[in-house]
């Protein structure tokens, strides 16, 4: 038994990716198996088998899953009740009563996760400072708990007013619920968010309760299956904030896993940016069901505090990931007006695209990529899945006939629509956030990222595309680089001049004490713990805040003025002259996990150059063009290729077009230099 293998598994909507690293040799292995929608844990066990690693030899297992996210998308989570302060029963369902799309006549607010009949109130009341206004009524609490038990709810979310300042009443409510309804799962708002704003806290608790039974059962089944196969290592889950947490902690607070799967790729992108010294990256992760776009700025991922899922606030730190329904399985169709559309509905893993020969009959992005020649029948996906060109063309024919188009023109149109949607997603996190895409390189990964990255970059004016090693399983690779992280926050309304005073230091000290205790309990020695302070700040009189990282422990308020102005200008394009107010103080606790060293690619002797393994006809701009076909496994560090070319590998395919050039870096990564368009040349 070597006990030096780290293994990561990323369960996607269509494929499950696995990466193993033998720490004694530095050898990385990538594999891909089909996701099992009816039993995701079976897909994980299949991934273990595909890795070729004996389960007892795995020292650390890191896992990312979209289970909670999918439950929210499909509304298949738990039956949840909400318990609130008397008189505040409707806080959750009323929300903020805003209208995010003012001029969309057909706009409808997404359906809530529960009905008003599922909300209950208990006599109790705290003031903003945590002092008691109305004592907790045990009789009122038991009455609500008995109804919850009688109706058979799966989980309960408790959100009392000002529980962030004093959690005593919420803790007592949990005791009553467990007495009256033994075994019921309870989510307390203060355990997830120690911040003001009762709606946001309650929403976070509801999302946690909604996913808790499903995630809990999944982790129990998976842990049990691994234990029976001899697993004795550490089991970690990636979380939405860009780190990892123990499976035990994830089971207790599954709201942290909603963006668990996509987070792996962003973590990997951040680490990879340091490795190749490319500080600013736009990332696009195109899987079978969706595409996730995010940013790396100064080698760090962009983190949001107070994100949303379908207008439901999640009051925990999470990576700024913009997700759209543009994956390899996205279905093409004609809308009511007869116009061609692509996604967001996906063929998923079952039945999958028509070309998979698994019963799918609708045309998808993958089928279109096959029809234009981006993909081919000569290079099986994952090394085993041979695509069927005849089935892809058969699926495309009805729409092509309806539009009086050739199959190739229809396929090219599907790819253009997908590219336009991806460009729009990138503009959302760059242009709309005050950033110029031209200041970034584009890092492309996922099973489908390499098919569209060159065209997306050209549309955005980005001149460099980077393709990491193992791009099809890069999210799983990123998980191997995850540190364990916990976030702590406390509401504290003070002016910037009071920053660093006794009150703020007391709040920071309290959180840092809790942080060190939690990390120590998880096995991290003091020299493997890193604590980072930050604050949420705004101009006095404003509603919303920006988050500013504190440069040093114990820093006074002087640093805040310039740092706040810089962040505020970046977000809003201007600054003001009014006083600054602190609303929340934060501590991020990081337990440093040993990082694997990515192996360097072998260099090719100067006397040799890479030779294509074949040719492929690609339909481009209304005609077929011959593209050279290369096997990425044959490329070596220092190789230079000229487009047009198709580079296929075990887990993905990269397409580069005429005028583009590709160089192979020290870690086997591809750097694609995008040729400028005529308009871009004229601009220069």
C-alpha positions in Angstrom: 0.0 0.0 0.0 1.5 3.3 -1.1 -0.9 5.7 0.6 0.5 8.5 -1.5 -2.3 8.8 -4.1 -4.6 11.9 -4.2 -7.7 11.4 -6.2 -10.3 13.9 -7.3 -13.7 13.2 -8.9 -15.9 15.8 -10.5 -19.5 14.7 -11.2 -21.0 16.7 -14.1 -24.4 16.5 -15.8 -23.1 14.2 -18.6 -19.6 12.9 -17.6 -17.8 12.2 -14.4 -14.1 13.2 -14.5 -11.4 11.7 -12.4 -7.8 12.7 -11.8 -5.3 10.7 -9.8 -1.9 11.9 -8.6 0.8 9.5 -7.3 2.7 11.8 -5.0 5.7 9.5 -4.8 6.2 9.6 -8.6 4.4 12.8 -9.6 2.4 10.9 -12.2 -1.0 12.4 -13.2 -3.7 10.2 -14.8 -7.0 11.5 -16.3 -10.1 9.4 -16.9 -13.7 10.1 -17.8 -16.8 7.9 -17.3 -20.5 8.5 -17.9 -22.5 10.1 -15.1 -25.3 7.9 -13.6 -28.2 10.4 -13.1 -30.2 7.8 -11.1 -27.3 7.1 -8.7 -24.5 9.7 -8.8 -22.5 7.7 -6.2 -22.3 4.8 -8.7 -20.6 7.2 -11.2 -18.1 8.1 -8.5 -17.3 4.5 -7.8 -17.0 3.9 -11.6 -14.5 6.8 -11.6 -12.5 5.1 -8.9 -12.4 1.9 -11.0 -11.5 3.9 -14.2 -8.5 5.5 -12.4 -6.9 2.2 -11.9 -6.1 3.1 -8.3 -6.9 0.7 -5.5 -9.3 2.4 -3.0 -7.1 1.6 0.1 -4.2 3.4 -1.6 -6.0 6.7 -1.8 -4.8 9.0 0.9 -7.0 12.0 0.1 -10.2 11.9 -1.9 -11.6 15.3 -3.1 -15.0 15.5 -4.6 -17.2 18.1 -6.3 -20.8 17.6 -7.1 -23.7 19.4 -8.7 -26.3 17.4 -6.7 -27.6 20.3 -4.6 -27.5 22.6 -7.6 -29.5 20.2 -9.7 -32.0 19.7 -6.9 -32.7 23.4 -7.0 -32.8 23.6 -10.8 -35.4 20.8 -11.0 -37.1 21.6 -7.7 -36.6 18.1 -6.4 -35.3 18.9 -2.9 -36.7 18.3 0.5 -40.1 19.3 1.8 -39.1 22.3 4.0 -40.8 24.3 6.8 -39.8 27.7 8.0 -40.0 28.9 11.6 -39.8 32.6 12.1 -40.2 35.3 14.8 -43.8 36.0 15.7 -45.1 38.7 13.3 -42.4 37.9 10.7 -43.8 34.8 9.2 -43.8 36.2 5.7 -40.2 37.5 5.6 -39.0 34.6 3.3 -41.9 34.7 0.8 -42.0 38.5 0.5 -38.3 38.8 0.0 -37.3 42.3 -1.2 -40.3 42.7 -3.6 -37.9 44.1 -6.2 -38.2 43.6 -10.0 -34.9 42.8 -11.6 -36.2 43.1 -15.1 -38.3 46.3 -15.1 -39.3 46.3 -18.8 -39.8 42.6 -19.4 -43.6 42.3 -19.7 -43.6 38.5 -19.6 -41.3 38.4 -16.6 -42.4 36.1 -13.8 -40.6 35.6 -10.5 -39.2 32.1 -10.1 -41.4 29.9 -8.0 -40.5 29.7 -4.3 -39.3 26.5 -2.7 -42.3 26.4 -0.3 -45.8 27.7 0.3 -47.1 30.1 3.0 -48.8 27.1 4.7 -45.2 25.8 5.3 -44.3 28.9 7.4 -44.7 29.1 11.1 -44.0 31.7 13.8 -42.9 31.4 17.4 -43.2 34.0 20.1 -39.8 35.5 20.7 -37.9 38.7 19.8 -34.4 40.0 20.1 -33.1 43.5 19.6 -30.4 44.4 17.1 -27.7 44.2 19.9 -28.8 40.7 20.9 -30.7 41.8 24.0 -34.0 40.2 24.7 -37.2 42.1 23.8 -39.6 39.1 24.2 -38.6 35.9 25.9 -38.6 32.7 24.0 -42.0 31.0 24.5 -41.5 27.3 24.9 -45.2 26.7 24.6 -45.3 28.5 21.2 -42.3 26.6 20.0 -43.7 23.2 20.9 -47.0 24.1 19.2 -45.2 24.9 15.9 -42.9 21.8 16.3 -45.8 19.5 16.8 -47.4 20.7 13.6 -44.1 20.3 11.7 -43.9 16.7 13.0 -47.6 15.9 12.1 -47.2 17.1 8.6 -44.1 15.1 7.9 -41.6 17.7 6.8 -38.1 16.5 5.9 -36.3 19.6 7.2 -36.8 22.9 8.9 -35.2 26.3 8.4 -35.2 28.5 11.5 -34.7 32.2 10.9 -35.3 34.4 14.0 -34.9 38.2 14.0 -31.4 39.4 15.0 -30.2 35.8 15.7 -26.9 36.9 14.2 -26.3 39.0 17.3 -27.5 36.3 19.8 -28.2 32.7 18.7 -29.7 31.5 22.0 -33.4 31.4 20.8 -32.5 29.6 17.5 -30.5 27.0 19.5 -33.5 26.5 21.9 -35.8 26.1 18.9 -33.7 23.3 17.5 -33.9 21.5 20.8 -37.6 21.7 20.8 -37.9 20.5 17.2 -35.7 17.5 17.8 -37.7 16.6 20.9 -41.1 16.8 19.0 -39.8 15.5 15.7 -36.8 13.2 16.3 -34.6 12.8 13.3 -35.8 15.9 11.4 -33.0 17.9 9.9 -32.7 21.5 11.1 -30.9 24.5 9.6 -30.3 27.5 11.8 -29.7 30.8 10.1 -27.0 32.0 12.5 -24.9 28.9 11.9 -24.8 29.7 8.2 -24.6 33.5 8.3 -23.8 35.7 11.3 -24.9 38.9 9.5 -27.8 41.2 9.5 -30.6 41.2 6.9 -33.2 38.7 8.1 -34.5 37.8 4.5 -31.0 36.9 3.3 -30.3 34.8 6.4 -33.6 33.0 6.1 -33.2 32.3 2.4 -29.7 30.8 3.1 -31.2 28.6 5.8 -34.0 27.5 3.5 -31.6 26.6 0.7 -29.5 24.6 3.2 -32.6 22.7 4.5 -33.9 22.1 1.0 -30.7 20.3 0.0 -29.7 18.7 3.3 -31.6 15.4 3.2 -30.6 14.7 -0.4 -26.9 15.6 0.1 -26.8 13.8 3.5 -28.1 10.5 2.0 -25.7 10.8 -0.9 -22.7 11.3 1.3 -23.7 8.5 3.6 -24.1 6.1 0.7 -20.8 7.1 -0.9 -18.9 7.1 2.4 -20.3 3.7 3.2 -19.4 2.2 -0.2 -15.9 3.6 0.0 -15.4 2.3 3.6 -16.5 -1.2 2.5 -13.8 -1.1 -0.2 -11.1 -0.2 2.4 -10.9 3.6 2.1 -9.3 5.1 5.2 -8.1 8.5 3.9 -9.4 12.0 4.2 -12.7 12.8 2.4 -13.0 16.4 1.3 -15.7 18.3 -0.7 -15.0 21.5 -2.8 -17.3 24.3 -1.8 -18.8 27.4 -3.5 -16.3 29.7 -1.9 -13.3 28.2 -3.7 -11.9 25.9 -1.1 -12.6 22.5 0.4 -14.4 21.3 3.5 -14.6 17.9 5.1 -17.4 15.7 4.0 -18.7 15.7 7.6 -18.9 19.5 7.5 -20.5 19.5 4.1 -23.2 17.1 5.3 -24.1 19.6 8.1 -24.1 22.7 5.8 -24.8 21.6 2.2 -25.7 25.1 1.1 -21.9 25.5 0.7 -21.9 22.9 -2.1 -24.3 24.5 -4.5 -21.5 25.6 -6.7 -19.2 22.8 -5.7 -18.6 21.3 -9.1 -17.7 24.5 -11.0 -15.5 25.8 -8.1 -12.9 23.1 -8.9 -12.1 24.6 -12.3 -11.7 28.1 -10.8 -9.4 26.8 -8.1 -7.3 25.1 -10.7 -7.3 28.2 -12.9 -6.0 30.3 -10.0 -3.2 27.9 -9.2 -2.4 27.4 -12.9 -2.2 31.2 -13.4 0.6 31.3 -10.8 2.4 28.4 -12.3 2.6 30.0 -15.8 2.7 33.6 -14.5 -0.4 34.8 -16.2 -2.2 36.8 -13.6 -5.5 37.7 -15.4 -7.6 35.0 -16.9 -11.1 34.6 -18.2 -12.1 31.0 -17.7 -14.7 29.1 -19.7 -15.6 25.6 -18.5 -17.9 23.9 -21.1 -19.3 20.6 -19.9 -22.0 18.4 -21.2 -24.9 20.4 -19.7 -23.7 24.0 -19.0 -20.9 26.5 -19.4 -19.4 28.3 -16.4 -17.5 31.6 -16.9 -15.4 33.2 -14.3 -12.4 35.6 -13.7 -9.0 35.3 -12.2 -7.6 38.7 -11.3 -4.1 39.1 -10.0 -3.9 35.3 -9.7 -7.0 35.2 -7.4 -10.6 34.2 -8.2 -13.3 36.8 -7.8 -15.3 36.1 -4.7 -18.8 37.4 -4.1 -20.5 37.8 -0.7 -24.2 37.5 -1.0 -24.8 35.8 -4.3 -28.1 34.6 -5.6 -29.6 31.5 -7.2 -32.7 32.3 -9.2 -33.2 35.4 -7.1 -32.8 33.5 -3.9 -30.0 35.0 -1.8 -27.2 32.8 -0.5 -25.5 34.8 2.2 -22.2 32.9 2.1 -19.0 33.7 0.2 -19.0 32.1 -3.2 -16.9 32.3 -6.4 -18.3 34.7 -9.0 -19.3 32.0 -11.6 -21.7 32.9 -14.3 -23.5 29.7 -15.6 -25.5 29.4 -18.8 -27.2 26.5 -20.5 -24.6 26.0 -23.3 -23.0 22.6 -23.0 -22.2 19.8 -25.3 -25.6 18.3 -24.8 -27.5 21.5 -25.3 -30.5 20.8 -27.6 -31.1 22.8 -30.8 -34.7 23.5 -31.7 -37.1 26.0 -33.4 -39.0 28.3 -31.1 -42.6 29.4 -31.5 -41.5 32.0 -34.1 -39.6 29.5 -36.1 -36.1 30.8 -35.1 -33.2 28.5 -34.3 -32.4 28.2 -30.6 -29.8 26.3 -28.6 -30.3 25.3 -25.0 -30.7 25.6 -22.1 -32.3 22.2 -22.1 -29.7 19.5 -22.4 -29.8 15.8 -23.5 -27.5 15.2 -20.5 -26.0 11.7 -20.0 -29.2 9.9 -20.6 -29.9 9.6 -23.5 -27.2 12.1 -24.5 -26.5 13.6 -28.0 -27.8 11.6 -31.0 -24.3 10.7 -32.1 -23.7 8.9 -28.8 -26.0 6.1 -30.1 -27.7 5.8 -26.7 -31.2 6.6 -27.9 -31.0 10.4 -28.3 -32.9 11.7 -31.3 -32.7 15.5 -30.9 -29.8 17.5 -32.4 -27.3 18.9 -29.9 -24.2 21.1 -29.9 -22.0 17.9 -30.0 -23.9 16.6 -33.0 -23.3 20.0 -34.7 -19.6 19.9 -33.9 -19.4 16.4 -35.5 -21.3 17.5 -38.6 -18.9 20.4 -39.2 -15.8 18.3 -38.5 -14.7 19.8 -35.2 -15.2 16.3 -33.8 -14.7 13.1 -35.8 -15.5 9.4 -35.8 -11.7 8.8 -35.9 -11.1 9.9 -32.3 -13.4 8.3 -29.7 -14.4 10.5 -26.8 -12.8 9.4 -23.5 -11.0 6.8 -25.6 -14.1 4.6 -25.8 -17.1 6.5 -27.1 -17.1 6.4 -30.9 -19.4 9.0 -32.3 -21.9 8.2 -35.1 -22.0 10.7 -37.9 -25.0 9.2 -39.5 -27.1 9.5 -36.3 -26.0 13.1 -35.9 -27.0 14.0 -39.5 -30.3 12.2 -39.0 -31.1 14.2 -35.9 -30.2 17.5 -37.7 -32.2 16.8 -40.9 -35.7 17.8 -39.8 -34.7 21.3 -38.7 -32.4 21.7 -41.7 -35.3 20.8 -44.0 -37.7 23.1 -42.2 -35.2 26.0 -42.6 -34.3 25.0 -46.2 -30.6 24.7 -45.2 -28.0 22.0 -45.6 -27.1 20.0 -42.5 -23.6 21.6 -42.5 -25.1 25.2 -42.6 -27.5 24.3 -39.8 -24.6 22.8 -37.7 -22.5 25.9 -38.3 -25.5 28.1 -37.2 -25.8 26.0 -34.0 -22.2 26.6 -33.2 -22.5 30.4 -33.9 -25.5 30.7 -31.6 -23.6 28.8 -28.8 -20.6 31.1 -29.3 -22.7 34.2 -29.1 -24.2 33.0 -25.8 -20.8 32.3 -24.4 -19.5 35.7 -25.4 -22.5 37.2 -23.7 -21.7 35.3 -20.5 -18.1 36.5 -20.6 -19.3 40.1 -21.1 -21.5 39.8 -18.1 -18.5 39.2 -15.8 -16.1 41.6 -17.6 -17.6 44.5 -19.5 -20.7 44.8 -17.2 -18.3 44.7 -14.2 -16.1 47.5 -15.5 -13.3 45.2 -17.0 -12.0 45.0 -20.5 -11.8 41.4 -21.9 -8.7 42.5 -23.9 -6.8 42.7 -20.6 -7.2 39.0 -20.0 -6.1 35.7 -21.6 -8.8 33.1 -22.1 -8.3 29.8 -20.2 -10.5 27.1 -21.8 -11.3 23.7 -20.3 -14.1 21.2 -20.0 -15.0 18.6 -22.6 -16.3 21.3 -25.0 -14.2 24.4 -24.2 -11.6 23.8 -26.8 -14.2 23.6 -29.6 -15.3 27.2 -29.1 -12.4 29.0 -27.4 -10.7 30.4 -30.5 -14.0 31.8 -31.8 -15.0 33.2 -28.4 -11.6 34.9 -28.0 -11.8 36.4 -31.5 -15.2 37.9 -30.8 -14.0 39.4 -27.5 -10.7 40.7 -28.9 -8.7 38.4 -26.7 -5.4 37.5 -28.3 -4.3 34.5 -26.2 -6.1 31.3 -25.5 -4.6 28.9 -22.9 -5.5 25.2 -22.8 -4.3 23.4 -19.6 -3.2 19.8 -19.5 -6.0 17.4 -19.1 -8.5 20.1 -20.1 -11.5 17.8 -20.2 -11.0 16.9 -16.5 -9.4 20.2 -15.4 -12.1 20.9 -12.7 -11.1 17.6 -11.1 -7.4 18.6 -11.4 -8.3 21.9 -9.7 -9.8 20.0 -6.8 -6.4 18.4 -6.1 -5.1 22.0 -5.5 -7.9 22.9 -3.0 -7.1 24.1 0.5 -9.6 23.7 3.3 -11.4 26.9 3.9 -14.0 28.3 6.4 -15.6 31.7 6.4 -16.6 33.7 9.5 -18.5 37.0 9.6 -20.1 39.3 12.1 -22.2 42.4 11.6 -20.5 45.5 13.0 -21.7 49.0 12.2 -18.8 51.4 12.8 -17.2 54.2 10.9 -13.8 53.8 9.1 -12.1 55.9 11.8 -13.1 53.3 14.4 -11.5 50.5 12.4 -8.8 48.8 14.5 -10.4 50.0 17.7 -11.3 47.8 20.7 -14.8 46.8 19.3 -13.6 45.7 15.9 -10.5 43.9 17.4 -12.8 42.0 19.8 -15.0 40.8 16.9 -12.0 39.8 14.8 -10.5 38.1 17.8 -13.6 36.1 18.5 -13.8 34.9 14.9 -10.1 34.1 14.7 -10.4 32.0 17.9 -13.2 30.0 16.4 -11.3 29.7 13.1 -8.2 28.3 14.8 -10.3 25.9 16.8 -12.1 24.5 13.8 -8.9 24.1 11.7 -7.1 22.4 14.6 -10.0 20.0 15.0 -9.6 19.1 11.3 -5.9 18.3 11.9 -4.2 21.5 10.7 -1.2 22.5 12.9 -0.7 26.2 13.6 1.9 26.6 10.8 -0.6 25.2 8.3 -3.3 27.8 9.2 -3.7 31.1 7.4 -6.3 33.7 8.6 -7.3 36.6 6.4 -9.3 39.6 7.5 -11.6 41.7 5.3 -14.5 44.2 5.8 -17.7 45.1 4.0 -17.8 48.9 3.6 -20.0 51.6 2.0 -20.5 55.3 2.0 -22.8 56.4 4.9 -26.4 56.3 3.7 -25.9 53.7 1.0 -27.5 50.2 1.0 -24.9 48.0 -0.7 -21.2 47.4 0.1 -17.9 46.4 -1.4 -15.6 43.9 0.3 -12.0 45.1 1.1 -9.2 42.8 2.3 -7.3 44.1 5.3 -3.5 44.2 4.6 -2.3 43.2 8.0 -3.6 42.0 11.3 -4.3 44.9 13.6 -4.2 47.5 10.9 -5.9 50.9 11.8 -8.5 52.6 9.7 -6.0 54.5 7.6 -5.5 51.8 5.1 -9.2 51.5 4.4 -9.7 54.9 2.6 -7.5 54.2 -0.5 -8.4 50.4 -0.6 -12.1 51.2 -0.5 -11.8 53.9 -3.1 -10.0 51.5 -5.4 -12.6 48.8 -5.1 -15.5 51.2 -5.3 -14.2 52.8 -8.5 -13.6 49.4 -10.0 -17.2 48.4 -9.4 -19.1 51.7 -10.0 -16.7 53.8 -12.1 -16.5 56.7 -9.6 -15.9 57.6 -6.0 -17.6 60.0 -3.5 -16.3 62.2 -0.8 -18.6 61.1 2.1 -17.6 59.2 5.2 -17.2 55.4 5.0 -19.1 52.9 7.1 -18.2 49.4 8.0 -21.1 46.9 8.1 -19.5 43.5 8.4 -16.1 42.2 9.5 -14.9 38.8 8.1 -12.2 36.2 8.6 -11.3 33.6 6.0 -9.6 30.6 7.7 -7.5 28.4 5.4 -6.0 25.1 6.2 -3.1 24.6 3.8 -3.1 21.2 2.1 0.2 20.0 0.5 0.1 20.9 -3.2 1.1 18.5 -5.9 3.8 19.5 -8.3 2.5 19.3 -11.9 4.8 17.3 -14.0 6.7 19.1 -16.8 6.3 18.0 -20.3 9.1 16.3 -22.1 10.9 18.5 -24.6 11.3 17.3 -28.3 14.8 17.1 -29.8 15.5 20.1 -32.0 15.8 17.9 -35.1 12.2 16.8 -35.0 8.9 18.6 -35.4 5.4 17.3 -34.6 3.7 15.5 -37.4 0.0 15.3 -37.9 -1.7 12.0 -37.4 -4.2 12.7 -40.1 -6.5 15.2 -41.8 -10.0 16.3 -41.2 -12.4 18.3 -43.5 -13.9 21.1 -41.4 -16.9 23.2 -42.7 -15.9 26.8 -42.3 -17.4 29.9 -43.8 -19.6 28.0 -46.2 -17.0 25.6 -47.5 -14.9 22.6 -46.4 -11.3 23.3 -45.4 -8.7 20.7 -44.7 -7.4 20.9 -41.1 -4.4 19.0 -39.9 -5.2 16.6 -37.1 -2.8 16.1 -34.1 -2.8 13.9 -31.1 -2.0 16.0 -28.1 -0.3 13.1 -26.4 2.3 13.2 -29.2 3.1 16.9 -28.6 6.2 18.0 -26.6 7.3 21.2 -24.8 8.5 23.8 -27.3 6.4 22.4 -30.3 4.8 25.1 -32.5 1.9 24.4 -34.8 0.1 26.5 -37.4 -3.6 26.5 -37.9 -5.9 25.3 -39.2 -5.7 22.3 -37.0 -7.6 20.0 -34.7 -5.8 18.7 -31.6 -7.6 15.8 -30.0 -6.8 14.2 -26.7 -8.2 11.6 -24.3 -10.8 13.9 -22.7 -11.3 16.8 -25.2 -10.6 18.4 -28.5 -9.1 21.8 -29.3 -9.8 23.6 -32.6 -7.6 26.4 -34.0 -8.3 28.2 -37.3 -6.3 29.6 -40.2 -3.9 32.3 -39.0 -3.8 31.1 -35.4 -0.7 29.5 -34.0 -0.2 27.0 -31.2 2.9 26.6 -28.9 3.3 23.9 -26.3 4.4 25.2 -22.9 6.6 23.7 -20.2 3.7 21.9 -18.5 2.2 20.6 -21.7 -0.3 23.5 -21.9 -1.2 24.9 -25.2 -0.9 28.6 -25.9 -3.0 29.7 -28.9 -2.2 33.1 -30.4 -5.4 34.3 -32.1 -5.0 36.1 -35.4 -6.5 39.6 -35.4 -9.5 40.2 -37.6 -9.5 42.9 -40.3 -11.5 45.2 -38.0 -9.1 44.6 -35.1 -6.1 45.3 -37.4 -7.6 48.6 -38.5 -8.3 49.6 -34.8 -4.6 49.2 -34.1 
